[in-house]
Amino acid sequence: MRIVLQRVKSASVKVDNKTIGRIGKGFLVLLGAEKGDTRKEVEYWADKCAGLRVFEDNNGKMNLALSDVSGEMLVVSQFTLCAKLSKGRRPSFDNAMPPVDAEKLYESFCKTIADKGITVQTGSFGAKMDVELINDGPVTLILEN
């Protein structure tokens, strides 16, 4: 599983010029499922994302988690994160999980986050989406197996 997590002041996702997900302060999570990923990885990464302490406390230190700042999460599926670029100039997506299985893991990730009491908004799995964000910091983290 590969995740790009960005701390945002706000973020939204549109499909066909219609906003389908919008958050204020929180995390924009771009999630790519790879062959071999299981529910175990979903639980691990959902817990990791929910608990990351990257929001500033009163002393300006990254010490607060999403729940400490009443933050939200926008989760967008992005299979291109699974691209391999080691040979040639054209990305290989051989390591990306097949869509039917990847969608199940994506939905499981979102549910696991919501079960932690965090407000979750989503994109539309497999759709062409426009994602907008105001990056806060900027703080961008790459999480992968």
C-alpha positions, 0 to 999 in steps of 0.5 A, spaced: 500 500 500 502 506 498 499 513 501 501 520 500 498 524 506 498 532 505 496 536 511 491 541 509 487 547 510 481 544 506 481 540 500 475 537 495 474 532 490 470 533 484 467 528 478 464 531 472 464 538 475 460 536 481 463 536 488 462 530 491 467 530 497 470 536 501 473 537 508 476 543 512 482 542 516 485 535 516 488 530 511 488 529 504 490 521 503 491 519 496 491 511 497 494 506 492 493 498 493 498 494 491 498 486 489 498 482 496 495 488 500 490 485 505 486 487 511 492 487 515 495 493 511 489 497 511 488 496 519 496 498 520 495 504 515 489 507 517 491 507 524 498 510 522 494 516 518 489 517 524 494 517 529 500 521 526 502 527 530 503 532 525 499 538 527 502 544 531 501 545 538 501 551 542 509 551 542 509 550 534 511 543 535 508 537 531 505 534 536 497 533 535 493 528 531 487 529 527 482 528 533 486 533 537 484 538 532 477 536 530 480 534 523 477 531 517 480 526 512 479 526 504 481 519 502 482 519 494 483 512 490 489 513 486 492 507 483 498 511 479 501 511 486 503 503 484 507 505 478 514 502 477 518 507 473 525 503 474 525 501 466 524 506 460 519 512 460 512 509 461 510 507 468 508 500 469 502 498 473 503 491 474 504 491 481 497 495 482 491 491 485 486 489 480 480 494 481 475 490 484 479 488 490 482 495 490 476 498 491 474 493 497 481 495 500 479 502 499 472 502 502 475 498 508 480 503 509 475 509 509 470 505 514 476 503 519 478 511 519 470 513 520 470 507 526 475 511 529 470 517 530 474 521 524 469 525 519 471 521 512 469 524 505 471 520 499 472 521 492 469 516 487 473 509 486 475 509 479 473 515 476 476 521 473 477 526 479 479 533 480 482 534 487 483 541 490 487 543 496 490 548 500 496 544 503 498 547 510 505 547 511 506 544 506 506 538 510 507 532 505 508 525 507 509 518 503 507 512 507 509 505 504 510 498 505 
